[in-house]
Amino acid sequence: MVACADSYSGIEQIKTSSEKPEKITVNEVISKSGALEIYFTLPKGNPHIAQVVASYINKQGKKMEFKVSRYSSSILVEGFTGTNEVTVELTCIDNSGNESDITTVKAAPLLSPVEIAFNTMHIEPAFGGIKVEWQNKEANPFVIHVLNEDTLQVGVVSLAEDLNKAIYSTDSTNTFAYVRHYPAIEQKFGFIVSDKWGNRTDTLVKSLIPYKEEKIDYSYVKAVTFFNPTFYGGSRNWDDWAINPATGIQNDGNCHGTGNAPQTIFNGVRTGVLFYCYKFVKNLKDPDPANQIMVQDVYATYDLNMNVRLSRVIIFPRPTITYTYNRSSPKRFRIWGTDDTNNQRWSKFPEGWTLIGEYVGVEPVDRDNLTAEEIEYFNYNQEYTISEGNVNPNAEPTASFRYMRLQLMESYNPLIQYYTINEFEMYGDVLEYY
């Protein structure tokens, strides 16, 4: 009997051998996007094999290695580009470091993720910049590098990468991005796709004219009272306060106080505790709470004092963590618009008004365990694009308007009796000021 290991002073001494293991056997090779998945069988009767190693030389002349343990039956070899046949060498290594002879695999991978993204990339003008779309059906990680015109010397224009504009793709559904901020003049843009394996595509060059976009000056926006907003520190009964008996239109909401009025979402303050507006409650006077029905829709109406075609809006909620994806923060809302040609705008609704769009806030993966990125997005980057973000097929997102009726439809916790917003920041193309 020969032991595999002896003990000296309590320390296990591993026995080594110089005999190399036999070659592994390849059973099947499956071509994947930029990869080969190789299924194998280890040499029989050798319990000392530790790992399997696959390697190849990439187009830059660098050796790429991939390793799996003896308990695996396949190995994924990645980082290929093109669809020509490639050569992969497989060996197995035992506990003593002995390496088997090489088993050679020759097969052709499918087109790589960076090449698919590059070949399917679509660039078009957007408000204040450009919109980039691509395909990433298998959710592979890669980077889209954005290059802008750069004048290195007088009369010489070249493309230089803007590191702040890099687009990171790791998702199969969120395969578009807006790149801002650019003036509304014709200019060249360049796009390169790269991955973690060092692969880098050619440069796609496009000449585009971004659409004019500006931040809407909130000082022009004024809340109006034609739909009878009220101020009272609590919920109000639907039958008594919700409907204007003369027009049959739902009144604007009841705000907690004048310091929480609709005007406060257009004052430039992102960090306060301002707009605070109650939902109406049906049967509020009924002593049995089970008979009380909270109506989710709450309205606020404004004169923008300009004719504007909106491009996007950003909601800044109350910054306290208890309002992040929670409580009274709006989750679903609509924007309605009309102009001076609608001479019945204060006596009819929604007749004569245009639904500009309906928008729904995102949900985090786990509300009870928010990531830093999710918190950052909700509090500072909660952006809704007017056209692409619209979920209502009956809306007309490209329509311009002067008067706006904001319809809050659902809060993140629909049981909360009110809505809160700190700021409703708008961007678009102002066609005319009044």
C-alpha positions in Angstrom: 0.0 0.0 0.0 1.4 3.4 -1.0 -0.3 6.5 0.6 -1.2 9.5 -1.5 0.1 11.8 1.3 2.2 11.5 4.4 2.3 13.7 7.5 5.4 15.4 8.8 5.0 17.5 11.9 1.3 17.7 11.4 1.7 19.1 7.8 0.3 17.0 4.9 3.0 16.3 2.3 1.4 15.8 -1.2 3.0 13.1 -3.3 3.8 14.2 -6.8 4.1 12.3 -10.0 5.8 13.1 -13.4 3.4 10.9 -15.4 1.2 13.1 -17.6 -2.5 12.3 -18.0 -4.1 11.0 -21.1 -5.8 13.4 -23.6 -9.4 14.4 -23.1 -12.0 13.4 -25.6 -14.2 16.0 -27.3 -17.9 14.9 -27.6 -19.6 17.9 -29.1 -18.9 21.5 -30.2 -21.7 24.1 -30.2 -21.2 27.4 -32.0 -22.4 30.5 -30.1 -22.2 34.2 -30.6 -18.4 34.9 -30.5 -17.8 31.6 -28.7 -17.6 27.8 -28.8 -19.1 25.6 -26.1 -17.1 22.4 -26.0 -18.3 19.3 -24.3 -15.7 16.7 -23.3 -14.9 13.6 -21.4 -12.0 13.2 -19.1 -9.6 10.2 -19.3 -11.1 7.2 -17.5 -9.5 5.8 -14.4 -7.5 9.0 -13.4 -8.9 10.6 -10.2 -6.0 13.0 -10.0 -7.0 15.4 -12.8 -7.6 18.9 -11.5 -8.7 21.0 -14.4 -9.3 21.4 -18.1 -7.7 24.3 -20.0 -8.8 25.7 -23.4 -6.7 28.2 -25.3 -6.3 30.0 -28.6 -4.4 32.9 -30.1 -6.7 35.9 -30.9 -6.4 38.2 -33.8 -4.2 40.6 -31.8 -1.7 37.7 -31.2 -2.6 37.3 -27.5 -3.1 33.9 -26.0 -6.5 33.5 -24.4 -7.1 30.9 -21.8 -10.2 29.4 -20.2 -10.3 27.0 -17.3 -12.9 24.7 -15.6 -12.6 22.1 -12.8 -12.6 18.3 -13.3 -16.3 18.4 -12.2 -17.3 20.2 -15.4 -18.3 18.5 -18.6 -18.1 21.5 -20.8 -16.0 24.7 -21.3 -17.1 28.0 -22.9 -14.4 29.6 -25.0 -15.2 33.2 -25.8 -13.8 36.3 -27.4 -13.9 35.3 -31.1 -14.9 37.7 -33.9 -15.9 36.7 -37.4 -17.3 33.4 -38.6 -14.2 31.7 -40.0 -13.0 28.5 -38.5 -10.8 28.8 -35.4 -8.5 26.5 -33.6 -8.8 25.8 -29.9 -6.3 23.6 -28.0 -7.6 21.6 -24.9 -5.5 19.9 -22.3 -6.1 18.5 -18.8 -3.8 19.1 -15.9 -3.5 16.8 -12.9 -2.8 17.6 -9.2 1.0 17.3 -9.8 0.8 19.9 -12.6 1.4 17.5 -15.4 -0.3 18.5 -18.7 -1.8 16.1 -21.2 -1.2 16.1 -24.9 -3.2 18.6 -26.8 -6.7 17.8 -28.2 -7.4 20.2 -31.1 -10.8 21.5 -31.9 -11.6 23.3 -35.1 -15.0 25.0 -35.6 -16.6 28.3 -36.6 -18.2 30.6 -34.1 -21.3 32.6 -34.8 -21.1 36.4 -35.3 -19.8 38.0 -32.1 -21.9 40.4 -29.9 -19.9 43.4 -30.8 -20.3 42.7 -34.5 -24.1 42.1 -34.1 -24.4 45.4 -32.2 -22.3 47.2 -34.8 -24.2 45.8 -37.8 -27.6 46.5 -36.3 -26.8 49.9 -34.9 -29.3 52.6 -35.9 -28.5 56.3 -35.3 -31.1 59.0 -35.6 -31.6 62.6 -34.4 -33.2 63.2 -31.1 -34.1 66.2 -29.0 -30.9 67.8 -27.8 -28.8 65.0 -29.3 -29.0 61.6 -30.9 -30.6 58.3 -30.2 -28.5 55.1 -30.6 -30.2 51.7 -31.0 -28.6 48.2 -31.3 -29.2 44.5 -30.7 -28.0 42.5 -27.7 -30.4 39.5 -27.6 -28.1 37.5 -25.4 -27.5 40.3 -22.9 -23.7 40.3 -23.5 -21.6 43.0 -21.9 -20.0 45.5 -24.3 -19.3 49.2 -24.6 -20.4 51.6 -27.4 -17.8 54.4 -27.6 -19.1 57.8 -28.9 -16.9 60.1 -30.9 -17.6 63.8 -31.5 -16.1 66.3 -33.9 -13.0 67.8 -32.5 -10.9 70.6 -34.0 -7.3 69.9 -33.1 -6.0 72.7 -35.2 -7.5 75.4 -37.3 -9.2 73.9 -40.4 -8.7 70.3 -39.3 -11.7 68.4 -37.9 -11.4 64.9 -36.6 -13.4 62.6 -34.4 -12.4 62.2 -30.8 -13.9 59.9 -28.2 -15.9 61.5 -25.4 -15.4 59.3 -22.4 -18.4 60.8 -20.6 -20.7 59.6 -23.4 -19.8 55.9 -23.3 -22.8 53.5 -23.4 -22.6 50.3 -21.5 -24.9 47.5 -22.7 -25.6 44.4 -20.5 -29.3 44.0 -21.2 -31.4 42.3 -23.9 -34.3 44.8 -23.7 -32.8 48.2 -22.9 -30.9 48.4 -26.2 -31.2 52.1 -26.9 -29.7 55.3 -25.4 -29.9 59.0 -25.8 -26.6 60.9 -26.1 -26.9 64.6 -25.2 -26.2 67.6 -25.2 -25.5 68.9 -28.7 -26.5 72.0 -30.6 -29.0 71.8 -33.4 -26.4 72.0 -36.2 -25.1 69.4 -38.6 -22.2 67.5 -37.1 -20.5 64.1 -37.4 -20.6 61.4 -34.8 -18.6 58.2 -34.6 -19.4 54.9 -32.9 -17.1 51.9 -32.0 -18.2 48.8 -30.1 -15.7 47.0 -27.9 -15.8 44.1 -25.4 -13.8 42.8 -22.4 -11.8 40.5 -24.7 -10.1 43.4 -26.4 -12.2 43.2 -29.6 -13.0 46.5 -31.2 -15.1 47.2 -34.3 -14.5 49.7 -37.1 -16.0 53.2 -36.7 -19.5 53.9 -37.9 -19.7 57.6 -38.9 -22.9 59.5 -39.2 -23.7 63.1 -40.0 -26.8 64.3 -38.2 -28.6 67.4 -37.0 -30.0 67.0 -33.5 -33.4 68.5 -32.8 -33.5 71.7 -30.9 -34.1 71.2 -27.2 -34.0 73.5 -24.3 -34.9 73.3 -20.6 -38.3 74.9 -20.1 -38.0 78.1 -18.0 -40.2 77.4 -15.0 -40.7 81.1 -14.3 -43.1 81.2 -17.3 -45.3 78.3 -16.0 -48.2 79.4 -13.9 -50.8 77.3 -12.1 -54.4 78.2 -13.1 -57.6 77.9 -11.1 -60.2 77.2 -13.8 -60.7 73.7 -12.5 -61.2 74.8 -8.9 -58.2 73.6 -6.9 -58.7 73.8 -3.1 -56.5 73.9 0.0 -57.3 71.8 3.1 -55.2 69.7 5.4 -56.9 66.4 4.8 -58.8 64.2 2.4 -62.1 65.5 1.0 -65.3 63.7 0.1 -65.8 63.0 -3.6 -69.5 63.9 -3.7 -68.9 67.3 -2.1 -65.7 68.4 -3.8 -64.6 66.3 -6.8 -67.0 67.2 -9.6 -67.9 70.7 -10.9 -71.7 70.6 -11.0 -71.8 73.1 -13.9 -69.5 71.2 -16.2 -69.3 67.6 -14.9 -65.5 67.8 -15.0 -63.4 66.6 -12.1 -61.8 69.5 -10.2 -58.1 69.8 -9.6 -56.9 68.2 -6.4 -57.0 69.5 -2.9 -53.6 70.5 -1.7 -52.5 70.4 2.0 -51.8 74.1 2.1 -50.7 77.1 0.0 -47.1 76.0 0.6 -47.9 72.7 -1.1 -49.8 74.2 -4.1 -49.5 73.0 -7.7 -47.2 76.0 -8.5 -44.5 74.5 -6.3 -43.5 71.8 -8.8 -42.3 74.6 -11.0 -40.0 76.7 -8.8 -36.6 75.1 -9.3 -36.4 73.5 -5.8 -35.6 69.8 -6.0 -34.9 69.0 -2.4 -37.9 70.4 -0.5 -41.2 68.9 0.7 -43.4 70.9 -1.5 -46.3 69.7 -3.7 -48.7 67.7 -1.5 -52.1 67.0 -3.0 -54.9 64.7 -1.7 -56.9 62.1 -3.6 -60.6 62.4 -3.3 -62.4 59.7 -1.3 -65.9 58.4 -2.1 -68.1 57.8 0.9 -65.7 59.6 3.2 -68.5 60.3 5.6 -69.4 56.7 6.0 -68.3 55.6 9.5 -67.3 52.2 8.1 -63.9 52.5 6.4 -64.6 49.4 4.3 -67.2 51.5 2.3 -64.7 54.3 1.6 -63.2 54.3 -1.9 -60.1 56.3 -2.7 -60.0 57.7 -6.2 -56.5 57.6 -7.6 -56.8 60.4 -10.3 -55.7 63.8 -9.2 -55.3 66.8 -11.5 -53.2 70.0 -11.6 -53.6 72.6 -14.4 -51.1 75.1 -15.8 -50.6 77.8 -18.4 -47.1 77.4 -19.7 -47.2 80.8 -21.4 -45.5 79.3 -24.4 -46.3 77.0 -27.3 -44.0 74.0 -26.7 -43.4 70.5 -28.1 -42.1 68.5 -25.2 -39.2 66.1 -25.6 -38.8 64.7 -22.1 -39.6 65.4 -18.4 -37.8 64.6 -15.2 -39.6 64.0 -11.9 -37.8 64.9 -8.7 -39.6 63.2 -5.8 -39.3 63.9 -2.1 -35.6 62.9 -1.4 -36.3 61.0 1.9 -35.7 57.2 1.4 -39.2 56.3 2.5 -40.5 58.0 -0.7 -38.1 56.2 -3.0 -40.2 53.8 -5.1 -42.7 54.1 -2.3 -45.5 56.0 -0.5 -46.9 59.1 -2.4 -44.4 59.3 -5.2 -46.2 59.1 -8.6 -45.8 55.9 -10.6 -48.3 56.5 -13.4 -49.3 59.9 -14.9 -50.7 61.5 -18.0 -49.9 64.8 -19.7 -52.9 66.6 -21.4 -52.4 69.7 -23.6 -54.4 72.2 -25.5 -54.0 75.8 -26.9 -55.9 79.0 -27.5 -57.9 77.6 -30.4 -59.8 75.5 -27.9 -62.2 78.2 -26.6 -64.0 75.6 -24.4 -60.8 74.4 -22.7 -62.1 75.4 -19.2 -65.6 74.0 -19.7 -64.9 70.7 -21.4 -62.5 67.9 -20.6 -61.1 65.7 -22.1 -63.0 66.8 -25.1 -60.9 69.4 -27.0 -57.8 68.4 -25.1 -55.0 66.2 -26.6 -53.5 63.4 -24.6 -49.8 64.0 -25.1 -48.7 60.8 -23.3 -49.1 58.4 -20.5 -46.1 57.3 -18.5 -45.2 54.6 -16.0 -42.4 54.6 -13.5 -40.0 51.7 -13.3 -39.9 49.1 -10.5 -36.6 48.2 -8.7 -35.6 44.6 -8.5 -36.4 44.5 -4.8 -38.0 47.5 -3.0 -36.7 46.3 0.3 -33.1 46.1 -0.9 -32.5 49.1 -3.2 -29.2 49.4 -4.9 -27.3 52.7 -5.0 -27.9 52.9 -8.7 -31.7 52.5 -8.3 -31.8 55.2 -5.6 -29.7 57.5 -7.7 -32.0 57.0 -10.7 -35.2 57.6 -8.8 -34.1 60.7 -7.0 -32.1 62.5 -9.7 -32.5 60.8 -13.1 -36.2 59.8 -13.3 -36.6 60.7 -16.9 -39.5 60.1 -19.2 -39.1 60.6 -23.0 -42.4 62.0 -24.4 -42.5 59.8 -27.5 -40.7 56.6 -26.7 -41.8 56.5 -23.1 -45.5 56.8 -23.9 -47.5 53.7 -23.2 -50.9 54.9 -24.5 -51.5 54.2 -28.2 -54.1 57.0 -28.3 -51.7 59.7 -27.3 -50.1 62.3 -29.7 -46.7 62.9 -28.2 -45.5 65.2 -31.0 -48.3 67.7 -30.5 -47.5 71.2 -29.3 -49.6 73.0 -26.7 -49.8 76.0 -24.3 -52.0 74.7 -21.5 -51.2 71.6 -19.6 -53.3 69.4 -17.3 -51.2 66.9 -15.3 -53.1 63.8 -14.3 -51.6 61.7 -11.5 -53.0 58.2 -11.8 -51.2 55.9 -9.4 -48.7 56.3 -6.6 -46.1 53.7 -5.7 -48.2 52.9 -2.7 -51.9 53.3 -3.9 -53.1 53.2 -0.3 -51.5 56.5 0.5 -54.1 59.3 0.4 -52.0 61.9 -1.4 -49.3 62.6 -4.0 -46.0 64.4 -3.5 -43.6 65.8 -6.1 -40.7 68.3 -5.6 -40.1 69.3 -9.2 -41.5 68.5 -12.6 -38.6 69.5 -15.0 -39.5 69.8 -18.7 -37.5 69.9 -21.9 -38.5 70.6 -25.4 -38.7 72.9 -28.4 -40.4 76.2 -27.6 -42.2 77.4 -30.7 -43.5 80.7 -29.3 -43.6 82.6 -26.1 -46.7 84.6 -24.9 
